Amino acid sequence: MQQHSASMIDISEKGEVERVAVASGRIQLKRSTVEKITGGTTKKGNVLGCAEIAAILAVKKTPEVIPMCHQINIETVKVEFAVGETDIKASVFVKSAGKTGVEMDALHGLSVALLTIWDMVKAEEKDETGNYPHTRIEEIQVDKKEKRPIGN
């Protein structure tokens, strides 16, 4: 039987630098659902406002969910949405000054934002069998990852 082990990477020798990451993705929805989101008529309320708050909270809690992520000081989180006819694209920008990157934090925030949108519109997206044939979360990726000296 193969034994599995995991360990957190030692970052004690690394210097502190400014770190930035941007993650993006999208959720595919029915046209009528997108219309309800933009019109403010979904059953659960302000979909994008709730998703933005969820993303920020998720970024701050990344090490509690992803076991080998380091606790870092988050300097800022920005969440943006672009609403199309049948989809919503989201991006999450995270900045920190520290010894390790923030791409997992950005990805976690993005994923939770998209999941929150899905949760907020479940009633609108379900078909007569209770399934979600039109709903998809897609194209989750890291668009940008940078590190630069602090103060530049």
C-alpha angles and dihedrals in degrees: 000000000000115000118220124210135175134191139184114246115251107242097169093111095051121100123233117260136164109269128195132181134175122196126185141184142145144233120220113218140168114276090240091055092052089050090053091049093052091042093049094236103120115127095242098047133233102022100182095041091053092045091052093053091045090053093051092048091047092052090053092049100044096116090053091059105031105053102211098043115112123236105252138179109254111212098184143347124200123187123194132183130198112196118210130179095271104008146044120219117205133192130188122201118196128184128187139162108224152087101289138045130267102215094106089051090052092047092048092050092047094048092050091047091055093044090050091053089052091049092048093053102037093115091053095045102046119102124215091280094052094253132124108232095160100040120096136158108213148164099028107175146144107256097181139011121177141165125191138164114284112263098029 
